[in-house]
Amino acid sequence: MDMGVQGLNMGDTVAPAETLRLAELVEQLGYRSWWASEHVVLPSPRVDPSPSEPDTPILDPLVSLGFVAAATTRLELGTGIVILPQRNPVVLAKQVASLDVLSNGRFTLGVGAGYLHQEFAAVGAPFAGRGQRTDEYIDAMRTLWEAPAPAFEGKHVSFSGIDAHPRPSNARIAVGGASDGALRRALTRGNAWIGIGTPEETATNLKRIRRLSAMTERPESLGALEINIVATAELDASVVRQYEDLGVDQLIVFPSAIDMPLDEALAKLIALR
């Protein structure tokens, strides 16, 4: 089982020198990937289910990952996640292709439907129907990346008589979320699924994925669904083994959540594999 890190594009680690130092360290320690989170704005004052205080610094994930790409050579990069229905899919498709080129194919676009209505209102995107728009935006972006003559006609986005290059060499999409809609989206449109939880919660969600997969046609072109889990359990070697025994392909950790210096946390976590 591989390990990745998340949450280093926010909080106390957003300064450029610290980002570069940590990116080099994470790669040297043998982590597989670096995931960057997204919130354009946060409710102020904080109200549930907002994940952070409104004055928490959060770098734009695509800008941050472009910076990390330039400082690394092997580390895979991913958004964990981009709130897709808040974005213009045609513009985002260009940004993804650009990041794919500049990282030599190391980028995965992680997407989710979002859950903060205040954030949707602030960017002028409707909160209702965000799941349907997420599905449609994925389809539109794949058309731009893969079709010889891109044309798309949907309820929320349409285009024809256009083209966009460069095309990404590795157009991978990871779908986040644990609703039935998100799990179906991962099965029908994602190369990977990003879940969050303890081993027990992960086991329950993997059972749901198996149940839904029996009723869902998965395109052969997507390959096997990779399982990525953001760990919420307190980690030691036995807990890491529980995730691995469940068939998790990659365990994503928040080193800044551990009560010790960040460098020590990074070294301790990777040693648990």
C-alpha positions as CSV (number, residue, x, y, z in Angstrom):
1,M,0.0,0.0,0.0
2,D,1.3,3.4,-0.9
3,M,1.0,6.6,1.2
4,G,0.3,10.2,0.2
5,V,0.1,13.5,2.1
6,Q,-2.7,16.1,2.2
7,G,-3.3,19.5,3.8
8,L,0.1,21.0,3.2
9,N,-1.3,23.8,1.0
10,M,-3.1,25.3,4.0
11,G,-2.4,26.6,7.5
12,D,1.2,27.2,8.6
13,T,2.8,25.5,5.5
14,V,1.8,27.9,2.7
15,A,4.9,30.0,2.5
16,P,7.0,29.4,-0.6
17,A,10.2,28.3,1.1
18,E,8.3,25.9,3.4
19,T,6.3,24.5,0.5
20,L,9.5,23.8,-1.4
21,R,11.3,22.3,1.6
22,L,8.4,20.0,2.4
23,A,7.9,18.9,-1.2
24,E,11.5,17.8,-1.4
25,L,11.3,16.1,2.0
26,V,8.0,14.3,1.1
27,E,9.6,13.0,-2.1
28,Q,12.8,11.9,-0.4
29,L,10.9,10.0,2.4
30,G,9.2,7.9,-0.3
31,Y,5.6,9.1,-0.2
32,R,3.8,8.4,-3.5
33,S,1.7,11.6,-3.7
34,W,0.9,15.1,-2.5
35,W,-2.7,16.2,-2.5
36,A,-3.9,19.8,-2.3
37,S,-7.3,20.8,-0.8
38,E,-9.7,23.5,-2.0
39,H,-12.0,26.1,-0.5
40,V,-12.2,29.4,-2.3
41,V,-13.9,31.0,0.7
42,L,-15.2,29.8,4.1
43,P,-18.2,30.9,6.1
44,S,-17.5,33.6,8.6
45,P,-18.1,33.1,11.4
46,R,-17.5,29.4,11.2
47,V,-20.6,27.2,11.1
48,D,-20.9,23.5,10.6
49,P,-20.0,21.8,8.3
50,S,-17.2,24.2,7.5
51,P,-13.9,22.4,8.0
52,S,-11.8,25.3,9.2
53,E,-11.9,28.8,10.7
54,P,-12.5,31.5,8.1
55,D,-9.0,33.0,8.5
56,T,-7.3,29.7,7.7
57,P,-4.9,30.3,4.7
58,I,-5.7,27.9,1.8
59,L,-3.7,28.1,-1.4
60,D,-5.5,27.5,-4.7
61,P,-4.7,23.8,-5.3
62,L,-3.8,24.1,-9.0
63,V,-1.5,27.0,-8.4
64,S,0.1,25.3,-5.4
65,L,0.6,22.0,-7.3
66,G,2.2,23.8,-10.2
67,F,4.7,25.2,-7.6
68,V,5.3,21.7,-6.1
69,A,5.6,20.1,-9.6
70,A,8.6,22.4,-10.3
71,A,10.4,21.3,-7.1
72,T,9.9,17.5,-7.6
73,T,10.5,14.8,-10.2
74,R,8.7,11.6,-8.9
75,L,6.0,12.8,-6.6
76,E,2.5,12.3,-7.9
77,L,0.2,15.4,-7.6
78,G,-3.5,15.5,-7.0
79,T,-6.4,17.8,-6.0
80,G,-8.1,16.4,-2.9
81,I,-10.5,17.8,-4.0
82,V,-11.5,20.5,-6.5
83,I,-15.1,21.5,-6.0
84,L,-16.0,20.9,-9.6
85,P,-19.5,22.5,-10.0
86,Q,-18.0,25.8,-8.8
87,R,-15.6,25.9,-11.7
88,N,-15.9,26.5,-15.5
89,P,-15.1,23.0,-16.9
90,V,-13.6,24.3,-20.2
91,V,-11.2,26.6,-18.3
92,L,-10.4,23.8,-15.8
93,A,-9.7,21.3,-18.6
94,K,-7.0,23.7,-19.9
95,Q,-5.6,24.1,-16.5
96,V,-5.4,20.4,-16.0
97,A,-3.8,19.8,-19.3
98,S,-1.2,22.5,-18.6
99,L,-0.4,21.0,-15.2
100,D,-0.2,17.5,-16.7
101,V,2.4,18.8,-19.3
102,L,4.5,20.7,-16.7
103,S,4.5,17.8,-14.3
104,N,5.3,15.2,-17.0
105,G,2.0,13.4,-16.5
106,R,2.1,13.2,-12.7
107,F,-1.2,15.0,-12.0
108,T,-4.6,13.5,-11.0
109,L,-7.7,15.7,-10.9
110,G,-9.6,14.9,-7.7
111,V,-13.2,16.2,-7.8
112,G,-16.2,16.5,-5.6
113,A,-19.6,18.1,-5.7
114,G,-19.1,20.3,-2.6
115,Y,-21.2,20.9,0.4
116,L,-20.9,24.6,1.6
117,H,-23.8,26.6,0.2
118,Q,-22.1,29.9,1.3
119,E,-19.1,29.1,-0.9
120,F,-21.4,28.4,-3.9
121,A,-23.2,31.6,-3.4
122,A,-20.0,33.6,-3.2
123,V,-18.7,32.3,-6.6
124,G,-22.1,32.7,-8.2
125,A,-22.7,28.9,-8.7
126,P,-26.1,27.3,-7.9
127,F,-26.0,24.9,-5.0
128,A,-29.0,22.8,-6.3
129,G,-28.2,20.3,-9.0
130,R,-24.5,20.3,-8.2
131,G,-24.3,16.5,-8.6
132,Q,-25.7,16.5,-12.1
133,R,-23.4,19.4,-13.0
134,T,-20.4,17.4,-11.6
135,D,-21.2,14.5,-13.9
136,E,-21.7,16.7,-16.9
137,Y,-18.5,18.7,-16.3
138,I,-16.4,15.5,-16.1
139,D,-17.9,14.3,-19.4
140,A,-17.3,17.6,-21.0
141,M,-13.6,17.8,-19.9
142,R,-12.9,14.2,-21.1
143,T,-14.4,15.2,-24.4
144,L,-11.9,18.1,-24.6
145,W,-9.0,15.9,-23.7
146,E,-9.8,12.8,-25.8
147,A,-12.1,13.5,-28.8
148,P,-10.5,14.1,-32.2
149,A,-13.0,16.9,-32.8
150,P,-14.4,18.0,-29.4
151,A,-18.1,18.6,-29.4
152,F,-20.5,18.4,-26.4
153,E,-24.1,19.3,-25.8
154,G,-25.3,19.2,-22.3
155,K,-27.8,21.0,-20.0
156,H,-25.1,23.1,-18.4
157,V,-22.2,23.2,-20.9
158,S,-22.0,22.9,-24.7
159,F,-19.3,23.6,-27.3
160,S,-18.5,22.6,-30.9
161,G,-16.2,23.8,-33.6
162,I,-13.3,24.2,-31.2
163,D,-10.2,22.4,-30.1
164,A,-7.7,22.8,-27.3
165,H,-4.1,21.7,-27.1
166,P,-1.9,20.4,-25.5
167,R,-3.9,17.3,-24.6
168,P,-3.0,15.7,-21.2
169,S,-0.9,12.5,-21.5
170,N,-2.4,11.1,-18.3
171,A,-6.0,12.4,-17.9
172,R,-6.8,10.7,-14.5
173,I,-9.8,11.7,-12.5
174,A,-10.4,10.7,-8.8
175,V,-13.9,11.1,-7.4
176,G,-14.4,12.0,-3.8
177,G,-17.4,11.5,-1.6
178,A,-19.4,8.7,0.0
179,S,-23.0,9.4,-1.1
180,D,-24.5,6.8,-3.4
181,G,-24.3,9.5,-6.2
182,A,-20.6,10.0,-5.5
183,L,-19.9,6.3,-5.5
184,R,-21.7,5.8,-8.8
185,R,-19.8,8.7,-10.2
186,A,-16.5,7.0,-9.2
187,L,-17.6,3.8,-10.8
188,T,-18.8,5.3,-14.0
189,R,-16.4,8.3,-14.5
190,G,-13.4,7.9,-12.2
191,N,-10.1,6.2,-12.4
192,A,-10.0,6.3,-8.6
193,W,-12.2,6.9,-5.6
194,I,-11.1,9.1,-2.6
195,G,-12.8,8.1,0.6
196,I,-12.5,9.4,4.1
197,G,-12.7,7.4,7.3
198,T,-11.5,4.9,9.8
199,P,-10.9,1.2,8.8
200,E,-14.4,0.4,10.0
201,E,-16.0,3.2,7.9
202,T,-13.9,2.3,5.0
203,A,-15.0,-1.4,5.2
204,T,-18.6,-0.2,5.1
205,N,-18.1,2.0,2.1
206,L,-16.2,-0.6,0.2
207,K,-19.1,-3.0,0.7
208,R,-21.4,-0.3,-0.7
209,I,-19.1,0.2,-3.7
210,R,-19.2,-3.6,-4.4
211,R,-23.0,-3.6,-4.2
212,L,-23.3,-0.6,-6.5
213,S,-20.8,-2.0,-8.9
214,A,-23.0,-5.0,-9.5
215,M,-25.7,-2.6,-10.8
216,T,-23.4,-0.2,-12.6
217,E,-21.6,-0.5,-15.9
218,R,-18.0,0.7,-15.7
219,P,-16.3,1.7,-18.9
220,E,-13.4,-0.6,-19.7
221,S,-11.2,2.4,-20.6
222,L,-11.2,3.5,-16.9
223,G,-9.4,0.3,-15.7
224,A,-9.7,-1.0,-12.2
225,L,-11.0,1.5,-9.6
226,E,-8.1,2.6,-7.4
227,I,-9.1,3.0,-3.8
228,N,-7.6,6.0,-2.0
229,I,-8.5,6.7,1.6
230,V,-7.9,9.8,3.7
231,A,-7.2,8.3,7.1
232,T,-9.1,9.7,10.1
233,A,-8.1,7.0,12.6
234,E,-5.1,7.4,14.9
235,L,-2.4,5.6,13.0
236,D,0.0,2.9,14.2
237,A,1.3,-0.1,12.3
238,S,-1.7,-2.3,13.1
239,V,-4.2,0.3,12.0
240,V,-2.3,0.9,8.7
241,R,-2.3,-2.9,8.2
242,Q,-6.1,-2.8,8.6
243,Y,-6.5,-0.3,5.8
244,E,-4.1,-2.4,3.7
245,D,-6.0,-5.7,4.4
246,L,-9.2,-4.0,3.2
247,G,-7.6,-3.5,-0.2
248,V,-6.8,0.2,0.0
249,D,-4.3,1.1,-2.7
250,Q,-3.2,4.4,-1.2
251,L,-3.5,5.8,2.3
252,I,-3.6,9.6,2.5
253,V,-2.5,11.2,5.7
254,F,-2.6,14.7,7.3
255,P,0.8,15.0,9.0
256,S,0.0,18.4,10.4
257,A,-2.8,16.8,12.5
258,I,-0.2,15.0,14.6
259,D,1.0,16.6,17.8
260,M,4.7,16.7,17.0
261,P,7.0,18.7,14.7
262,L,6.0,18.2,11.1
263,D,9.2,16.7,9.8
264,E,9.0,14.1,12.6
265,A,5.4,13.4,11.8
266,L,6.2,12.8,8.1
267,A,9.0,10.4,8.9
268,K,6.9,8.5,11.5
269,L,3.9,8.1,9.2
270,I,5.8,6.7,6.2
271,A,7.6,4.2,8.5
272,L,4.2,2.7,9.4
273,R,3.8,1.1,6.0
